[in-house]
Amino acid sequence: AWVQAIGTVMAILVAAGIPALQERKRASERRRRLSIATLRLRSHLEALGAATIERAANVRGFKVETSTSNQISSLMHQIFLWEIQPVEQKVDAIHDLDPRVTKPIIDLLQEFDQYSIMHGRVSSATETEMHIAMSAVKSSLVLRLERIGQLAFKASNAIRLIEEEALYPDIRARNLGGRP
């Protein structure tokens, strides 16, 4: 009877342990995929930040008064933020972002929307209006580009911080002022 009872208990433990082990394995795979996705997102955010800072310098140094409409049109093509699309795709692929990352990314996308409106005003202007449009928004374009770059680096650093906290839990306690 004891042998049968022990066998029954062992069978119950094994039956309960198999789904738990499978769930642990699935959770581990989800964490690994999320880690890879956030690493890629961080990489794209860093590329976006570097590109926008460089483009802001190009716009700042651009002489509207002495340029032709073709030169302004060429500049507008060069300063479009093509790097934003991979960032948006990576954000859409990650459904569970930490709020410390979500806020700078939302701010970044909102700033990009405002930049796109200003960029579109100059890009869609006629040749005769292009100088006026560029003169009116040049400083705002520079400011928006710099802000997008700052927000991209801020989101990238937030991802880096969260990854470090996952590896070293004592860092999280220090970041939260001693709270676990």
N, C-alpha and C positions, 0 to 999 in steps of 0.2 A: 504494500500500500504506500509506503514511504517513497519507494522508487517511482511509482506511478505519479504521486503528488509532485515530486521533484521534477519529473519529466514534464508534467502539465505546466508547472510554473516556468520552466525553461522555455517551453513552447510559446507561452504568453509573452515572455520577455523578448524572445526572438521576433515574434510577430509584431510587437510594438516597436522594437528597435529598428527593423528594416525601413519602415516609412520615415522614421526620424532621421536615419542615416541618409536616406535619399533626399529628404528636405534639406539637410545640411549641405549635401553635395550641390543641390540646385541653388541654394543661397550663396554658396562659395562661387559658383559659376556666374551668378548675377553680379556679385561684388567685383569679380574679375573683369566682366564686360563693362560695368560702370566705371571702373578704374581706367580702363583703356579709353573709353569714350570721353571721360573728363580730361585725360592726358591729351587727347587729340584736340579737345575744345581749348584747353590751355595753350597749346601750341598755336592754334589759329588766332586766339586772342592776342598773343604776343606778336604774331605777324601783323595783325591789324593795327596794333598799337604803334609798332615801328613804322609801318607804311603811312599812317596818318600824321605822325610827327614829321616825317620827311616831306609829305605833301604840304603840310602847313608851312614849312620853311620855303618851299617852292612858290606858294601863293604869296607869302610875305615879301619875297624878293622880286615878284613880278611887277613890272612897270606898266601899268594900264595906259598911262598918258602916251607913251611912245610905241605902243603895240598896235598891231593890225587886228581886224576881226578874226582872221584865220589863226593868229597866234592865241587870241583869247579862246577861240573854239578848241584849239589843240590843247591848251592848258586845262580846259574844263573836262576834256576827255581823259587827260592824264590824272586828274585829281579825283575822278570817280572812285569810290571805295569798293572795288571788286572783291576785296577780301571779306566783306561782310557776309556774303552768301554762305561760305563754308561755316562761319560762326552760327548763323541762323539754323543751318541744317544740323549742326552738332547739338545745339540747344534743343531743337525739336526731338532729337533722338534720345535725349536724357530726360526722363520724366520726373526724377526725384533729385532735384538740386537742392543743396543746403540754402536756406534763406540768405546767408551771408554772400552767396554767389548770385542768387536770383536777383537781388536788388541792383547791383552794379550792371548786370546784363540787361535788365529792363531799362535802366537809365541809359545805357549804351544804345539800345535799339530806339528809344525815344529820341535821343540826340541825333542818331542817324536819320530818323524820319525828318527832323527839322533841317538837317544838313541837305537832305535830298530835295526838299522844297526849294531851298535857296539855290542849290546847284541847278535845279531844273529851270529856275527863273532866268539864269544867265544862259544856260545851254539852249533854251528855246527862244531866246531873243533874236530879233532880226539883226542883220549886219549893222544897221544904223543905230540900233538900240543897245548893241552889245557893250560898247564902251560905258554907256550910262549905267547899265545893269551891273557890270563888273565893278565899276567905281563905287556903286551904292552898297554892294555886299562883300567887297573884298575883305575888310577887317572882320566881318561876321563869319565869313568862310574860314578864316584863319582860326578864330576863336572856337568855332564848332569842331574843326579838325583836331585842334589841341585837346579839347574836351573829350572827344571820342577816343583819342589816344590814351588819355588819362584813365578813362573808364575801362578801356580794354585791359590796361595794365592792372587796374584795381581788381577787376574780375579774375584775371589770371593769378594775381597774388592771393586772392581769397581761396581759389582752388588749391594753390600750393600750400597754404596754411592748413586747410582741411585735410589734405593728404598727409602733412606732417603730424597733425594731431592724431590721425588714425594710426600712424606708425609709432608715435611717442605720446601716449596718453597724458604724461605729466606736463607736456607743452600746453595741452588744452586747459588744464587747471591753472597754469600761469597766465594764459591768455584771458581767462574768465575771472581773474583776480583771486585765485586760490580756491574757487569753487570747483568741484568735480564735474 
